[in-house]
């Protein structure tokens, strides 16, 4: 595996050539394909750790076009290895992407997470047959986000706050004036929308778990339902017992917790050759995002790449007024 410093040195030796980085990335993705038995390989990544406050960093509907482009000339008969690095995004866009991938790959989809697949990224991961995580890798809760007064709040937090307010006021009506400004900022429609959003994300994940990860006949129906309900509830930030739940939207869900929940997951470290190629691809991804205007890419082992870049700001001619 090439280290980060080695790749940076090589990049500088190539005088910052983006072609060298892209060719190197395609090579590593092709190596991953060989290691996984000839699967099609797609790397979906965004620069959310390097470049912030840009909506294009999130999962969006236009990303479906990127997946279609990356799939050009791809062989689909051996299944898909999808490498994910994303903060999440629009659940409707996530549904479109998963529907496309499920229609394309009817046999097997595995997701590899080198570091982070949060929110919508976790939903895509749970729509696979198998998840492969490293020691530092993590998924995140799937409860959707809402913007209130230029601040982001999770749907779960909105619902919990409303239920807490209701409980407090029922126990002591004098507390109503303390809750009033908070409830006014929410409004009844926001609480209803939060409830709908939570239900929507949860039902999608349950559907995909049943179709893919737990679609085999090795489970009794009642056992399958119990496992799927528990996984979906935990990722949806619900209490699954008196003291076990996700508390904040950014909370990481790692390998051991996934095993406890019953998710089909394997350690990346148990596959050294795969780990080498995945981490090299991850370092190349970081190099692309740190040294170029790129915001997001969807790349395949066949050398096709869909790239989203920051718009170039072109300054107009300077106008000087005479006095």
C-alpha positions in Angstrom: 0.0 0.0 0.0 1.3 3.4 -0.9 1.3 5.8 2.1 -0.3 9.2 2.0 3.2 10.9 1.9 4.4 8.6 -0.9 1.3 9.5 -3.0 1.8 13.2 -2.4 5.4 13.0 -3.4 4.5 11.1 -6.6 1.8 13.6 -7.4 4.3 16.5 -7.0 6.8 14.6 -9.2 4.1 14.4 -11.8 3.7 18.2 -11.5 0.2 17.9 -10.1 -1.1 15.8 -13.1 -4.7 14.8 -12.5 -4.4 12.2 -15.2 -1.8 10.3 -13.1 -4.2 10.3 -10.0 -7.2 9.2 -12.1 -5.2 6.4 -13.8 -3.9 5.2 -10.4 -7.4 5.2 -9.0 -8.7 3.1 -11.9 -5.8 0.7 -11.4 -6.6 0.2 -7.7 -10.3 -0.3 -8.5 -9.5 -2.9 -11.1 -7.3 -4.7 -8.5 -10.3 -4.7 -6.1 -12.4 -6.2 -8.9 -9.9 -9.1 -9.3 -9.7 -9.7 -5.5 -13.5 -9.8 -5.3 -14.0 -12.4 -8.1 -14.5 -10.1 -11.0 -17.2 -7.8 -9.5 -18.0 -4.4 -11.0 -16.4 -1.8 -8.7 -17.8 1.7 -8.1 -16.2 4.3 -5.8 -18.7 6.9 -4.7 -17.1 9.7 -2.7 -17.5 13.4 -1.8 -15.1 16.0 -0.4 -17.2 16.6 2.8 -14.1 16.4 5.0 -12.1 18.8 2.8 -14.7 21.2 1.5 -17.7 22.1 3.6 -21.0 24.0 3.3 -21.7 23.0 -0.3 -25.0 21.2 -1.1 -23.3 19.3 -3.9 -21.3 17.3 -1.3 -24.5 15.4 -0.3 -26.3 12.6 -2.0 -28.5 14.2 -4.7 -30.8 13.1 -7.5 -28.3 14.0 -10.1 -25.9 11.3 -8.7 -28.1 8.7 -10.4 -26.7 10.1 -13.7 -23.3 9.6 -12.3 -23.9 6.0 -11.4 -25.3 5.4 -14.9 -22.2 7.0 -16.4 -19.8 5.0 -14.2 -21.6 1.8 -15.1 -20.9 2.2 -18.8 -19.2 -1.0 -20.1 -19.3 -2.5 -16.6 -19.8 -6.3 -16.3 -22.8 -7.0 -14.0 -22.9 -10.8 -13.9 -20.4 -11.1 -10.9 -22.2 -8.5 -8.7 -21.1 -5.1 -7.4 -18.4 -3.9 -4.9 -19.5 -0.4 -3.9 -17.0 1.7 -2.0 -18.7 4.5 -0.1 -17.4 7.8 1.4 -20.3 10.2 2.0 -22.0 12.4 4.6 -25.5 11.3 3.4 -28.2 13.4 1.8 -31.7 13.3 0.4 -33.5 10.1 1.2 -35.5 10.3 -2.0 -32.2 10.4 -4.0 -30.9 7.5 -1.9 -34.0 5.5 -2.8 -33.5 6.3 -6.5 -29.8 5.1 -6.4 -30.7 1.9 -4.5 -33.5 1.1 -6.9 -31.1 1.6 -9.8 -28.4 -0.6 -8.3 -30.9 -3.3 -7.3 -32.3 -3.4 -10.8 -28.8 -3.6 -12.3 -27.3 -6.1 -9.9 -29.9 -8.8 -9.1 -27.4 -11.2 -7.6 -25.0 -9.6 -5.1 -24.0 -6.1 -3.8 -21.4 -5.6 -1.2 -20.4 -2.2 0.3 -16.9 -1.3 1.5 -16.6 1.7 3.9 -13.0 2.9 4.3 -14.0 5.5 6.8 -17.4 7.2 6.8 -20.8 6.4 5.3 -23.3 8.5 7.3 -27.0 8.9 7.1 -28.0 8.2 3.5 -24.7 6.4 3.0 -25.7 4.1 5.9 -29.1 3.5 4.1 -27.2 2.5 0.9 -25.0 0.2 3.0 -27.9 -1.5 4.6 -29.4 -2.1 1.2 -26.6 -4.5 0.3 -25.9 -8.2 0.9 -22.7 -7.6 2.9 -20.9 -4.6 4.5 -17.1 -4.6 4.9 -15.7 -2.2 7.5 -12.2 -1.3 8.7 -11.3 -0.6 12.4 -11.9 3.2 11.9 -14.9 2.8 9.6 -18.3 3.9 10.7 -21.9 4.2 9.6 -24.3 6.8 11.0 -28.0 7.1 12.0 -30.5 7.5 9.2 -32.9 10.0 10.9 -33.4 12.8 8.3 -32.3 16.4 8.9 -34.3 19.6 8.9 -33.2 23.2 8.7 -34.7 25.6 11.3 -33.4 29.2 11.5 -30.2 28.3 9.6 -29.5 25.4 12.0 -29.8 21.8 11.2 -31.8 19.5 13.5 -32.5 15.8 13.2 -36.1 14.6 12.8 -35.6 12.4 15.9 -34.6 15.4 18.0 -37.6 17.4 16.8 -40.0 14.5 17.6 -38.3 13.9 21.0 -38.4 17.6 21.9 -42.2 17.7 21.1 -42.9 14.6 23.1 -40.9 15.9 26.1 -42.7 19.2 25.9 -46.1 17.4 25.9 -45.0 15.3 28.9 -43.7 18.3 30.9 -46.8 20.4 30.3 -49.2 17.5 31.1 -47.3 17.0 34.4 -47.1 20.8 35.2 -49.1 23.3 33.1 -46.9 26.1 34.5 -44.1 24.8 32.2 -46.1 25.7 29.2 -44.7 29.3 29.0 -41.1 27.8 29.0 -41.8 25.5 26.1 -43.9 28.1 24.2 -41.1 29.7 22.2 -39.6 26.4 21.2 -42.9 24.9 20.1 -43.7 28.1 18.1 -40.4 27.7 16.2 -41.3 24.1 15.4 -44.9 24.5 14.3 -47.3 21.6 14.0 -46.4 20.9 10.4 -42.7 20.4 11.2 -43.4 17.8 13.8 -45.7 15.9 11.4 -43.0 16.2 8.7 -40.4 14.9 11.1 -42.6 11.9 12.0 -43.2 11.1 8.3 -39.5 11.4 7.4 -38.5 9.0 10.2 -41.1 6.5 9.1 -40.1 6.8 5.5 -36.4 6.2 6.1 -37.1 3.3 8.5 -39.5 1.6 6.1 -37.0 1.9 3.2 -34.3 0.3 5.3 -36.5 -2.6 6.5 -37.6 -3.3 2.9 -34.0 -3.4 1.6 -32.8 -5.5 4.5 -35.6 -8.1 3.8 -34.9 -8.0 0.0 -31.1 -8.3 0.2 -29.2 -8.9 3.4 -31.9 -11.2 4.9 -33.5 -12.3 1.6 -32.2 -15.9 1.9 -34.3 -18.7 3.2 -31.9 -19.5 6.1 -34.1 -17.6 8.5 -37.5 -18.4 10.0 -39.9 -15.5 9.2 -40.3 -14.5 12.8 -36.5 -14.5 13.4 -35.9 -12.4 10.2 -38.6 -9.9 11.3 -37.0 -9.5 14.7 -33.5 -8.9 13.4 -34.7 -6.4 10.7 -36.9 -4.5 13.1 -34.0 -4.2 15.6 -31.5 -2.9 13.0 -33.9 -0.4 11.4 -35.0 0.9 14.9 -31.4 1.4 16.1 -30.4 3.2 12.9 -33.5 5.3 13.1 -32.4 6.5 16.6 -35.1 4.7 18.5 -34.7 3.0 21.8 -34.3 -0.8 21.3 -34.2 -1.3 25.1 -34.1 0.8 28.2 -30.5 2.1 27.7 -29.5 1.4 24.1 -30.0 3.9 21.4 -28.2 6.4 19.1 -28.2 9.8 20.9 -26.9 12.3 18.2 -27.1 12.3 14.4 -23.3 12.2 13.9 -22.8 9.3 16.3 -20.7 6.6 14.7 -21.9 3.0 14.4 -19.0 0.7 14.2 -18.2 -3.0 13.4 -18.9 -4.4 16.9 -22.3 -2.7 17.2 -23.3 -4.0 13.7 -22.4 -7.5 14.7 -24.5 -7.2 17.9 -27.4 -6.0 15.9 -27.1 -9.0 13.5 -25.9 -7.0 10.4 -23.9 -9.2 7.9 -20.6 -7.5 8.2 -16.9 -8.4 7.7 -13.6 -6.8 8.8 -11.5 -5.2 6.1 -8.4 -6.2 8.0 -9.1 -9.8 7.5 -8.5 -9.4 3.8 -5.1 -7.8 3.6 -4.8 -7.5 -0.2 -8.3 -5.9 -0.3 -7.4 -3.5 2.5 -4.2 -2.5 0.7 -6.1 -1.6 -2.5 -9.1 0.0 -0.7 -6.9 2.3 1.5 -4.7 3.2 -1.5 -7.9 4.2 -3.4 -9.0 6.2 -0.3 -5.7 8.1 -0.2 -5.9 8.8 -4.0 -9.5 10.1 -3.3 -8.2 12.4 -0.6 -5.5 13.7 -3.0 -8.1 14.4 -5.7 -10.2 16.4 -3.2 -7.3 18.3 -1.6 -5.4 19.2 -4.8 -8.2 19.8 -7.3 -11.6 21.7 -7.4 -13.4 18.4 -7.3 -16.4 18.0 -4.9 -17.6 14.5 -5.8 -16.8 11.6 -8.0 -18.3 8.3 -9.0 -15.6 6.1 -10.6 -15.5 2.5 -11.9 -12.8 -0.1 -12.4 -13.4 0.3 -16.1 -11.9 3.8 -16.1 -15.1 5.8 -16.4 -15.6 8.7 -14.0 -18.4 11.2 -13.3 -16.9 14.2 -11.7 -18.5 17.2 -9.9 -16.3 20.3 -9.5 -16.6 23.6 -7.9 -17.7 26.3 -10.4 -15.0 28.5 -11.6 -15.5 32.1 -10.6 -14.7 34.4 -13.6 -14.1 38.0 -12.7 -15.3 40.6 -15.1 -13.2 43.6 -16.3 -12.5 46.2 -13.6 -14.3 49.5 -14.2 -12.6 52.6 -12.8 -14.7 55.7 -12.5 -13.0 59.0 -13.1 -13.6 61.7 -10.7 
